[in-house]
Amino acid sequence: MKMRFVCTNSSSGKYSDYSETSSTVKTIVSGMTSVANTLRQRMKREEDVSSSLSSPSSLKLRNGNPAMTVKMLENRIADEFRLKEYLWTGDIDVDLFSLKCVFTDPTLSFTGLETFRDNLESLQPSLRRIAPEGKRRVELRECGKDEDSDDVVVAKWRMVGNLQLPWRPKIDIQGETRFQFRRERVDDIEEEEEERERKRGEEEENETCLRVVSYRETWSETASEALWQLVTPFAHEKE
């Protein structure tokens, strides 16, 4: 007998975050991420040797297309969900994030755009296999500037996927992501906070851009409930 497990407590308006997740779940997810990153780095080294490529440190991180206005930032964040479905694909717009952005979800918290990109790239091969196009979707419910904060864009979303695993689990998670941003130099040269404050309003728009410095993702489910969805068989309806 197959079991159905889909959480729907998002209607209460409450979201679980990193501080509420047990240390056991954090350790499990951190360990899985470390294994995936180790395998990816090993494969990358083998590919670099076989193709005589330069070292990974020479790979380009930016694409040279920063967001210059709040509206542009809002629209491109929305595209991350609607067009790229990055929650499933790991395809992120690196130009939107500060190099030292802090990334937090209910299971992980770390600093650095490069680490975020590496974590997503490590998961991409597995995600493409178990959640192919047509078996997954991302619904963007809302996306816009936070009414109570001048420097935050809030996105509310739902990710659903019928995973191509032997026990056919279904992932159905609703969440909210807060993108806190600030104006930075386009060239990524860091400045002290006092210097930024002094120059604010003096710099030309084409010399600075808006970048996300804090990415905070919360879920309608607890992290334990979300992990349970991965191991619970689901009775799919016939397609």
C-alpha positions in Angstrom: 0.0 0.0 0.0 1.4 3.4 -1.0 1.3 6.3 1.3 0.6 9.9 0.3 2.5 12.6 2.2 2.0 16.3 1.2 2.2 19.1 3.8 -0.2 21.9 3.5 0.3 24.0 6.6 1.3 27.1 4.6 -2.3 28.4 5.0 -1.4 29.4 8.5 1.1 31.9 7.2 4.0 30.5 9.3 7.2 29.5 7.8 10.0 27.4 9.2 13.6 28.7 9.2 17.1 27.7 10.0 16.9 28.5 13.7 14.0 26.0 14.1 15.7 23.0 12.4 17.2 20.2 14.5 20.9 19.7 14.5 20.4 16.2 13.2 18.7 17.4 10.0 21.3 20.1 9.5 24.0 17.5 9.8 22.4 15.2 7.4 21.9 17.9 4.7 25.4 19.3 5.3 26.9 15.9 4.9 24.9 15.2 1.7 26.0 18.5 0.3 29.7 17.9 1.1 29.6 14.5 -0.6 28.0 16.0 -3.7 30.6 18.8 -3.8 33.5 16.3 -3.3 32.2 14.2 -6.2 31.8 17.3 -8.4 35.3 18.6 -7.7 36.8 15.2 -8.5 34.9 15.0 -11.8 36.0 18.6 -12.6 39.7 17.8 -11.9 39.5 14.8 -14.2 37.8 16.9 -16.9 40.4 19.7 -16.6 43.3 17.2 -16.9 41.8 15.4 -19.9 41.0 18.6 -21.8 44.0 20.6 -20.6 41.9 23.4 -19.3 43.0 26.1 -16.9 42.5 25.9 -13.2 38.9 26.3 -11.7 39.9 29.6 -10.2 40.1 31.1 -13.6 36.5 30.4 -14.4 34.4 33.5 -14.8 31.9 34.1 -12.0 30.1 37.2 -13.3 28.3 37.5 -16.7 28.6 41.3 -16.7 24.9 42.1 -16.6 24.1 43.6 -13.2 20.7 45.0 -12.0 20.8 48.8 -12.0 17.4 49.6 -10.5 15.0 48.0 -7.9 12.5 47.2 -10.6 15.1 45.5 -12.7 16.1 43.5 -9.6 12.5 42.5 -8.9 11.9 41.4 -12.5 15.0 39.3 -12.7 14.3 37.6 -9.4 10.9 36.8 -10.7 12.6 35.3 -13.9 14.6 33.0 -11.6 11.4 31.3 -10.5 9.2 31.6 -13.6 11.7 31.0 -16.4 14.7 29.3 -15.0 12.9 27.3 -12.2 16.2 27.6 -10.3 14.7 25.8 -7.3 14.8 22.7 -9.4 17.5 23.4 -12.0 20.1 25.3 -10.0 20.4 27.8 -12.8 21.0 31.1 -11.0 21.7 34.6 -12.2 25.1 35.2 -10.6 25.0 38.9 -11.4 22.2 39.5 -8.9 24.3 38.5 -5.9 27.1 40.0 -3.9 30.3 38.0 -3.7 29.9 37.7 0.1 26.1 37.2 0.1 24.8 35.1 3.1 22.6 32.2 1.9 20.3 30.6 4.4 17.5 28.0 4.1 16.0 25.8 6.8 18.9 23.3 6.5 22.0 25.3 5.6 23.6 28.6 6.1 26.9 29.8 4.6 28.6 32.9 3.0 29.8 33.3 -0.5 28.3 33.4 -4.0 30.9 30.9 -5.3 29.9 28.4 -2.6 26.3 28.8 -3.5 27.0 28.3 -7.2 29.1 25.3 -6.4 26.5 23.7 -4.2 23.8 24.1 -7.0 26.1 22.8 -9.7 26.9 19.8 -7.6 23.2 18.9 -7.4 22.4 19.7 -11.1 23.3 16.2 -12.5 21.1 14.5 -10.0 18.3 17.0 -10.3 18.2 16.6 -14.1 17.8 12.8 -13.7 15.2 12.6 -10.9 13.3 15.8 -11.7 13.3 16.2 -15.5 11.3 18.8 -17.4 7.6 17.9 -17.4 7.9 16.2 -14.0 8.5 19.4 -12.0 7.3 23.0 -11.8 7.8 26.2 -9.8 4.9 28.5 -9.1 5.6 32.1 -8.3 2.8 33.3 -6.1 4.1 36.8 -5.4 7.3 38.8 -6.0 7.9 42.4 -5.1 9.4 44.9 -2.8 8.6 44.3 0.9 6.1 46.8 2.2 8.0 47.2 5.5 11.6 47.3 4.2 13.1 49.5 1.5 15.9 47.1 0.8 14.2 43.7 0.6 12.4 41.9 -2.3 10.1 39.1 -1.2 9.1 36.1 -3.3 6.5 33.6 -2.3 6.5 30.3 -4.3 5.6 26.7 -4.5 7.8 23.9 -5.9 6.2 20.6 -7.0 7.9 17.5 -8.5 7.2 13.9 -9.1 10.7 12.4 -8.6 11.8 9.7 -10.9 12.9 7.3 -8.2 11.8 3.7 -7.6 9.4 4.6 -4.8 8.1 7.7 -6.8 8.1 10.3 -4.0 6.4 13.6 -4.6 7.9 16.9 -3.4 5.4 19.7 -2.6 6.9 22.6 -0.7 5.7 26.2 -0.4 8.0 28.9 0.8 9.1 32.4 1.0 12.5 33.9 0.0 13.7 37.3 1.2 16.3 39.0 -1.0 18.0 41.8 1.0 20.0 44.1 -1.3 22.3 47.1 -1.3 24.1 49.2 -3.9 27.6 48.1 -4.7 30.3 48.9 -7.2 29.9 47.1 -10.4 33.6 46.1 -10.4 33.2 44.2 -7.1 35.8 46.3 -5.3 34.8 46.4 -1.7 34.5 49.6 0.3 34.2 50.3 4.0 30.6 51.0 5.2 31.5 54.6 6.1 32.9 55.2 2.6 29.8 53.8 1.0 27.6 56.0 3.1 29.7 59.1 2.2 29.5 58.3 -1.5 25.8 57.4 -1.5 24.0 59.7 -3.9 27.3 61.0 -5.4 28.1 58.0 -7.6 26.8 57.8 -11.1 24.2 55.0 -11.7 26.4 53.3 -14.3 29.2 52.9 -11.7 27.1 51.0 -9.2 24.4 48.3 -9.2 22.1 46.5 -6.8 23.2 43.2 -5.5 21.6 40.8 -3.0 23.6 40.5 0.2 21.3 38.2 2.2 19.2 35.4 0.7 16.9 33.9 3.3 14.6 31.0 2.4 11.9 29.7 4.7 9.4 26.8 4.1 5.8 26.1 5.0 7.1 22.7 6.1 9.7 21.9 8.7 13.0 20.6 7.4 12.2 17.2 8.8 8.8 17.1 7.0 10.5 18.1 3.7 13.1 15.4 4.0 10.3 12.9 4.9 8.7 13.7 1.5 11.9 12.3 -0.2 11.5 8.9 1.4 7.8 8.5 1.4 6.1 6.6 -1.5 3.4 8.6 -3.3 0.3 7.2 -5.0 0.4 9.1 -8.3 -2.6 9.5 -10.4 -2.4 7.9 -13.9 -1.3 10.4 -16.5 
